[in-house]
Each structure stands twice: as C-alpha cells, then as structure tokens.
Amino acid sequence: MDCKNNNDLISIIVPVYNVEKYLPKCLDSIINQTYKNLEIILINDGSTDKSGEFCKKYKDIDNRINVIHKINEGVSVARNTGINVAKGKYITFIDSDDWIETDYIESALKYLMEYKPDILINNYLRDIGGIFNLTNITPVVFNKHQALFEMIRGKYFNWSPVAAFYSSTICKTNKFAANIHYGEDLLFKYNFIKNSKNILYVPLSKYYYVNRDDSACNSYDIDKKMDDLYVMEYIMKRERNEIGNILLENEYLPRLINRTKILKFCDDKRYIELKFILNKKIKHMLFLNLFSTKVSIKNKIKMFICLMPKEIVSLFIKINTLINKKEESNAAQF
C-alpha cells in the first residue's frame, strides 16, 4: 500500500530529562523522517542540563515540534502529558536517548494503513550493533492472549512502550500509572493489549535503543523497584494461566529473590520494613509453590536459601560463583 496517498497525522512523544549528550541525535532522526505529517511533542521534564535549550533550538528549526516545559514528575507523567495534547491518529513513544532510521515511520505506516490495528508492535535494535530480535518482516495478527503470552515470554518483543504504535483513541483512556516508578511500562502495555481488539506484530528493526547506566530505569533505589513486583502480582492474579506462570517463574521470582538477597547484606535501617516485606513474600511463594510444577526446583532452592542467615547465604553465593567460573572456563576450552 502506497503511503504517499496517506495523510494521517502521527504523534511522536519524547519525554526529555537531562539527555543533552543524546538528544540532538534523537531529534535529528525524527525531523528527517521520510514521512512528513508528524506531530513531535517534546516533554521537558524539569531538565537541569542543556536539554531544554536543545528543545527550543529544534522547535525554532521545525514548526512540527511542540515543546512543553514542566517540573520533574517522572517519565510516566511526562508521557501522559504528551498523550493529553496529542492530535494524531496513532501515537508512538521515542526515548530521548534513542534514535530511529529515517524511514521508520513510513515503513510502519504501510502496515497501519493496511491492517488498521489498535496497536502495532515492532522490534528495536540495541545501539551496540546487536539485533534485539528477528528481522524477517512477516506481519502476525495476535489475539489478546497470544499477544500477552509473547510479551511476557519476550522471544519476539517485550513490554517496553517504545517501538510500537498505539491507537490514540485507546491511549487517551489507557495512560501510564503516575504513582508507579518501576514497572509502569509493563502495566501500561498489559492494560493496552487487554483493551485492544486488533493487535499486529511486525518485526521492523528500525528503532535503536541506547542502554545507559545512568538512565532512569537504572537509577531507582531498591525500595522504588518494589513497584514492578506489585505490578506483576496484579497481572498474575488476573492471568491464572500460562501467562501468569511464565511471569512468575521467569520474572517475578528472580527479581524477588535477587532483592531479598541484596537486602540480606544491607544494614541500612531505612530498609528494615522492606526486608520484612520481602521475606514475607518469599515465605508465601515458597509455601504456595513448594509442590507446584510451575516453579522450577532452582527457584525453590533459591527461595529456601534466602530465608537462611546471611552467613549461610554468603557461603552459597561463593559456591555458586566458583561453579559459574568453572563452567565459563570449561566453555572457553571448547
């Protein structure tokens, strides 16, 4: 289908916070898109570096850009601010440290026109030269269950809100949870898919994801990282099926075990209550799943170890480290 005959407005929402090093490359890749009918919404979320100046500079260059300056309230509120003012038929989110190929929007638009999905899910590439997922361009129509299963399994795509196009109509009533600091992406995409009828997956690998050590998702304290556990518990209660089982085994339990282990060796009094909550969750999960086949023996053993004194936990960690080093050494010989 020829995109040249289409004039649908596409809204691009870019939350901006202290990314002066990356923002020009991101914005250059957006304003130089081959498809021109774009609404580019930059949400300057209280940046303290030169990011706000770059926003103004690019607005002066390109009249399709709308800049909103606001106090820092986090990426969820920033994205919601963009959703509130977006006028496009579809909305797509681009993180301000990422960038896209010049024909990304045009390539996606071909499928948006043909299939008219509520959500079009793509792939992204990690900006280290490695492909995140498949590059074979074969559209796949999913029902809700299939889409959620693939999202949780993570083989073809995950729950990141980027590298996807969302119906503006559904987006307006399905926003990000502003009170969640970690795991908000999972909750947003889960709810969006649950409210969608036509779900399309096309592995367009034209979005480049930059992984930064100082990015927001890597900078939260462990207490704020509890939010994603609550989000997963919310989903598991509603998906008492293979979706909930995979989420439990592959995501929820590893995160719960890892954070319990970290706090086991933390003497900071601020985390006393959090230690109690995590230990209670470990006990509950172990009790519920001791004889369950949906939880691996490996995770059961790890949960059991987490309940032991930290001296014993430390010993198991050292043993596990030695085993891993030996396995790596043996693998290197081949």
Secondary structure, 3 states (H helix, E strand, C coil): CCHHHCCCCEEEEEEECCCCCCHHHHHHHHHCCCCCCEEEEEEEECCCCCHHHHHHHHHHHCCCEEEEEECCCCHHHHHHHHHHHCCCCEEEECCCCCEECCCHHHHHHHHHHHHCCCEEEEEEEECCCEECCCCCCCCEEECHHHHHHHHHHCCCCCCCCCCEEEEHHHHHCCCCCCCCCCCHHHHHHHHHHHCCCCEEEEEEEEEEECCCCCCHHHCCCCCHHHHHHHHHHHHHHHCCCHHHHHHHHHHHHHHHHHHHHHHHCCCCHHHHHHHHHHHHHHHHHHHHHCCCCCCCHHHHHHHHHHCCCHHHHHHHHHHHHHHHHHHHHHHHHC
